[in-house]
């Protein structure tokens, strides 16, 4: 199976968003994974990120991210950087859509 988000023009566009996100993460001293975790933690107390940690280094990286606090300006910049509806392409391949709960 393929991801419609990662083929053709969708790939180029979505990768440009990923590049912008990576650039922003680097600008504030985080890895993209850390920034994603920090952003999720700022979305409310009812959001619980599930993170993978295959090595002790990953655990420490995640702990370091949890200690980082985004200010209001940074949150606004991130939300404007990649608006929720800006990703191009369906999430799943057509063959998988019958198995996706609505």
PyMOL commands that set and color helices and strands:
alter all, ss='L'
color gray80, all
select helices_A, chain A and resi 4-6+8-27+32-41+56-66+72-81+84-86+94-99
alter helices_A, ss='H'
color red, helices_A
deselect
rebuild
show_as cartoon
